[in-house]
Amino acid sequence: MKNIQAVNINQPGPPIGIQNTIQATQLVVSITSDNLIDTCQIYFELQNGNSNCLYYGNMSITGVDYQNWGGDNDYPYIYVANRYLLTITS
């Protein structure tokens, strides 16, 4: 888990049609598969301070991006943060 600069996540709420804005402050990344050659699958979540999932998704690290990884444990976090324009704070 990494702390991120707060980002607003819009979620539907009552009454119907009204959006509730909740701030995500944490990024969680899990590697779901890695062929150790050129492809890695990632699951990620944006969470609030209570570890509630506000948004989630999957993505792949492949090709040159995979080669640039170099075994750095922070790389998957940085990869997701860059794709979603998030700022990791710690």
N, C-alpha and C positions, 0 to 999 in steps of 0.2 A: 504494500500500500504506500502511495505517495500523496502528500498534501499538494493541492493545486490552488492557484488563485481562484477565488469563487467565480463560478459561472452560473447563469440563470438557466434553469430547466423549466419549461412550461408544461404543466400537467393539467388535464381536464379535471374539473371538480364541480360540485353542485353550486349554484343551479346549472343545469345543462347549458353548455356553450360558454361558460365563464372559465377562463384560464387561471390557474393558480401558479405562481412563480415560486419555485423552490431553488435554493442555491446548493450546487454540488461543490464540495470542498476536498474530495478524496478521489483518487484514481486507483483502481485495483486492476491488475493485469495477471492473467494466468495463461500459461502455454498449454494448449490442449493437445498438440502434436508437433513433432519436429523430426524430420527425416535425417537430420544431422549432416545434410549435404547442401541443400539449396532452398528448403521450404519449411516454414514454421507457421502454425495456426495459433491465433491468439483470441482469447475471450477477454473482454474488458468491461468494467462497470464504472460509472460515475456515481458516487455516493455522497450523501449528506454527512454531517458530523456524527450522526448516530448509526452509521454504516448501513443505512437504508439505500437500496439501489434505486436511482432515479432514471438512469439510462444505461443501456448495455448494447454490446455489439460484438461482432467477430471480424477479424481481418487476418490477412496473410502477410508475412514477411518473405519475400522471394528475391531471387536474382542478386543484383548488386547490393540491395539493401541487406539481404541475408549475409552476403560476404563481408559487409562492413560491420557486422555485429561483433565479431572478434571475442565472443564469450563474456562481454560486459553485462552483468545482471541488470543494469539500469536501462540497457538499450531498448527492450520492448516497451518500457514506460515512455522513454523519449520518443520512440517511433509513433506510439498512439498519440502522445501529446502534440507532436508536430502535425499529425494528420487532422486533429480536431482543434488546432490553435489554442491549446491549453498551456498554461505556465506552471511548471512544477516548482513548488516553493521549498519543499524538503522531503 
